[in-house]
Amino acid sequence: MLNKKAVVLALLFLSFNAASQNRLQPQKDKLTSEIAALVSVKAKIAEIIFDKKAVSSFNKNCTGKLITKLYASKSRYDSGTVNLSCSSNNAEISLRYKIKGTVPVLVTRNRILRHQLIDKTNTTLEFEDMSTVRRSNIFSFKDINDVRAKRDLEKGKFLNFGDIYSPPTIMRNSNVRIIVHNDKFYLEEQGKALDDGYINDVINVVNNQSLTIIRAKVLNSFSVEVL
């Protein structure tokens, strides 16, 4: 015949153990979800690897609030660090995590020459292994609106922001409309840009009639305003 005290203790142990397991599982799932959230929403994640035993052991020994801090790699998509700390015993642990999966990246369809326009005709969006992709790569066609190649780009290259540039709003030697105005008058004259310039840049322009060199602010692709 079983001792009543032993039965009660056994039931208490089983109850505590079940509660502990229920507490650990949500934390593990939550951590996995938090790590996944650091990656591009369009990524296809196959597996997130970290020391789950260490996390379970740390969580089991923490009776207070568990604080989680995640640090993604500054250059890579597939790795980072998890820092856990416990309010009840001031314990801390730092773990590395690894993500297996694919992420979309823009890839050149063919060879692109320096200063050539980059768009959907010469690039394609492909899912590539995360371990080969860097955060400097370009992941959306939205990022290549009216951009050109800084250098010759070979076929099959992962496009990154260091490969592209946006042409100036006004190009050197292009014809411009020079605007002079205040509260009492408005005047327009024809001129030529002596510098490249983007919107709100101040560049040198020459008045075609007087040949005077003027400092003016770029308004759009064909107009500048005298300061």
C-alpha positions as CSV (number, residue, x, y, z in Angstrom):
1,M,0.0,0.0,0.0
2,L,1.4,3.4,-1.0
3,N,2.3,5.9,1.6
4,K,-0.2,8.8,1.4
5,K,2.6,11.4,2.0
6,A,4.6,9.9,-0.8
7,V,1.6,10.0,-3.2
8,V,1.0,13.7,-2.4
9,L,4.7,14.5,-2.9
10,A,4.7,12.7,-6.2
11,L,1.6,14.5,-7.4
12,L,3.1,17.9,-6.4
13,F,6.4,17.0,-8.3
14,L,4.5,16.0,-11.4
15,S,2.4,19.2,-11.2
16,F,5.5,21.4,-10.7
17,N,7.3,19.6,-13.6
18,A,4.4,20.0,-16.0
19,A,4.1,23.7,-15.0
20,S,7.9,24.2,-15.6
21,Q,7.6,22.5,-19.0
22,N,4.7,24.7,-20.0
23,R,6.7,27.8,-19.0
24,L,9.7,26.7,-20.9
25,Q,8.0,25.8,-24.2
26,P,6.3,29.3,-24.7
27,Q,9.7,31.0,-24.0
28,K,11.4,28.8,-26.6
29,D,8.7,29.5,-29.2
30,K,8.7,33.2,-28.3
31,L,12.5,33.4,-28.7
32,T,12.3,31.6,-32.1
33,S,9.6,34.1,-33.2
34,E,11.6,37.1,-32.0
35,I,14.7,36.0,-33.9
36,A,12.6,35.4,-37.1
37,A,11.2,38.9,-36.8
38,L,14.7,40.3,-37.2
39,V,14.9,38.9,-40.8
40,S,13.1,40.3,-43.9
41,V,9.4,39.6,-43.8
42,K,9.8,38.0,-47.2
43,A,12.5,35.6,-46.1
44,K,11.8,31.8,-46.2
45,I,13.1,30.5,-42.9
46,A,13.8,26.7,-42.7
47,E,15.4,26.5,-39.2
48,I,16.6,28.7,-36.4
49,I,19.5,27.2,-34.5
50,F,20.6,28.1,-31.0
51,D,21.5,26.3,-27.8
52,K,17.9,25.4,-26.6
53,K,19.2,23.4,-23.7
54,A,21.1,26.4,-22.4
55,V,18.0,28.5,-22.7
56,S,15.8,25.9,-21.0
57,S,18.3,25.6,-18.1
58,F,18.6,29.3,-17.7
59,N,14.9,29.8,-17.8
60,K,14.3,27.0,-15.3
61,N,16.7,28.6,-12.7
62,C,15.1,32.1,-13.1
63,T,12.1,32.7,-10.8
64,G,11.9,36.3,-11.7
65,K,11.4,38.3,-14.9
66,L,13.4,37.0,-17.9
67,I,14.7,39.8,-20.1
68,T,15.6,39.0,-23.7
69,K,17.8,41.2,-26.0
70,L,18.5,40.3,-29.6
71,Y,21.4,41.6,-31.7
72,A,21.3,40.9,-35.4
73,S,24.6,40.9,-37.3
74,K,25.3,44.3,-38.9
75,S,26.4,42.7,-42.1
76,R,24.8,39.2,-42.3
77,Y,21.2,38.0,-42.3
78,D,21.9,34.5,-41.0
79,S,23.4,35.1,-37.6
80,G,23.3,37.2,-34.4
81,T,23.4,37.1,-30.6
82,V,20.8,36.4,-27.9
83,N,21.4,37.9,-24.5
84,L,19.2,36.6,-21.6
85,S,19.2,38.1,-18.1
86,C,17.1,37.2,-15.0
87,S,15.8,39.8,-12.5
88,S,15.7,37.4,-9.6
89,N,19.4,36.3,-9.5
90,N,21.1,38.8,-11.9
91,A,22.3,35.9,-14.0
92,E,23.2,36.6,-17.6
93,I,23.9,34.4,-20.6
94,S,24.9,35.2,-24.2
95,L,24.3,32.8,-27.1
96,R,24.8,32.9,-30.8
97,Y,22.0,31.9,-33.2
98,K,22.1,30.8,-36.8
99,I,19.3,31.0,-39.3
100,K,18.9,28.6,-42.2
101,G,16.7,29.8,-45.1
102,T,16.5,31.9,-48.2
103,V,16.0,35.6,-48.7
104,P,15.1,37.6,-51.9
105,V,17.9,39.6,-53.5
106,L,18.2,41.4,-56.8
107,V,20.6,39.6,-59.2
108,T,21.8,40.9,-62.6
109,R,20.3,39.1,-65.6
110,N,23.3,40.0,-67.8
111,R,26.4,42.1,-67.9
112,I,25.6,45.8,-67.1
113,L,28.0,48.5,-68.2
114,R,29.1,51.5,-66.2
115,H,26.5,54.3,-66.1
116,Q,23.9,52.0,-67.7
117,L,20.4,52.3,-66.3
118,I,19.4,49.5,-63.9
119,D,15.8,48.3,-63.9
120,K,13.6,45.2,-64.2
121,T,14.9,44.5,-67.8
122,N,18.4,43.6,-66.6
123,T,17.8,42.4,-63.0
124,T,15.7,39.7,-61.4
125,L,14.5,39.0,-57.9
126,E,15.7,35.5,-56.7
127,F,15.7,33.7,-53.4
128,E,19.2,32.9,-52.3
129,D,20.8,31.1,-49.4
130,M,21.0,33.5,-46.4
131,S,24.6,32.6,-45.7
132,T,25.6,34.1,-49.1
133,V,23.6,37.3,-48.8
134,R,24.6,40.5,-47.0
135,R,22.6,43.4,-45.6
136,S,24.2,45.7,-48.1
137,N,22.5,43.8,-50.9
138,I,19.3,45.1,-52.5
139,F,16.1,43.2,-51.9
140,S,13.4,45.2,-53.7
141,F,12.8,46.7,-57.1
142,K,11.7,49.9,-55.2
143,D,15.3,50.6,-54.4
144,I,16.4,50.8,-58.1
145,N,14.1,53.5,-59.2
146,D,16.1,55.7,-61.7
147,V,19.5,54.4,-60.8
148,R,22.6,53.6,-62.8
149,A,25.6,51.3,-62.4
150,K,28.8,52.8,-60.8
151,R,30.9,50.2,-62.5
152,D,30.7,47.3,-64.9
153,L,28.6,44.5,-63.3
154,E,28.9,40.9,-64.3
155,K,26.0,38.6,-65.0
156,G,24.7,36.8,-61.8
157,K,26.0,39.4,-59.4
158,F,24.0,40.1,-56.2
159,L,23.2,43.8,-56.5
160,N,24.2,46.0,-53.6
161,F,23.9,49.7,-52.8
162,G,27.6,50.3,-53.5
163,D,27.0,49.3,-57.1
164,I,24.4,52.0,-57.9
165,Y,24.0,55.8,-58.0
166,S,21.2,58.2,-58.8
167,P,22.0,60.6,-61.6
168,P,22.1,64.3,-60.7
169,T,18.8,66.2,-61.1
170,I,20.8,68.7,-63.3
171,M,23.8,67.6,-65.3
172,R,26.8,69.8,-66.0
173,N,26.5,71.7,-69.3
174,S,22.8,71.2,-69.5
175,N,20.5,74.1,-70.3
176,V,18.6,75.5,-67.3
177,R,16.0,78.2,-66.6
178,I,17.4,80.8,-64.1
179,I,14.7,82.2,-61.9
180,V,15.1,85.5,-60.0
181,H,12.2,86.7,-57.9
182,N,11.1,88.5,-54.7
183,D,7.9,89.9,-53.4
184,K,7.8,92.6,-56.2
185,F,9.0,90.9,-59.4
186,Y,9.7,87.6,-61.1
187,L,12.3,87.1,-63.9
188,E,13.4,84.1,-65.9
189,E,16.5,83.9,-68.0
190,Q,18.3,81.1,-69.9
191,G,21.6,79.7,-68.7
192,K,23.8,76.7,-68.5
193,A,24.8,74.5,-65.5
194,L,28.5,74.5,-64.7
195,D,28.1,71.7,-62.1
196,D,26.1,68.6,-61.5
197,G,23.4,69.0,-58.8
198,Y,20.6,67.3,-57.0
199,I,17.4,69.1,-55.7
200,N,18.3,71.8,-53.1
201,D,22.0,71.7,-54.1
202,V,23.6,75.0,-54.8
203,I,25.5,75.0,-58.0
204,N,27.2,77.5,-60.4
205,V,25.3,78.5,-63.5
206,V,26.2,81.0,-66.2
207,N,23.7,83.4,-67.7
208,N,23.7,82.9,-71.4
209,Q,23.1,86.7,-72.1
210,S,25.4,88.4,-69.7
211,L,27.8,85.5,-69.3
212,T,27.7,86.2,-65.5
213,I,28.4,83.2,-63.2
214,I,25.7,82.9,-60.6
215,R,25.2,80.7,-57.5
216,A,21.7,79.1,-57.7
217,K,19.7,76.4,-55.9
218,V,18.4,73.4,-58.0
219,L,14.6,73.3,-58.1
220,N,14.1,70.5,-60.6
221,S,15.6,69.0,-63.7
222,F,15.4,72.3,-65.7
223,S,15.2,75.2,-63.2
224,V,17.4,76.9,-60.7
225,E,16.7,79.8,-58.3
226,V,19.2,82.6,-57.7
227,L,20.1,82.9,-54.0
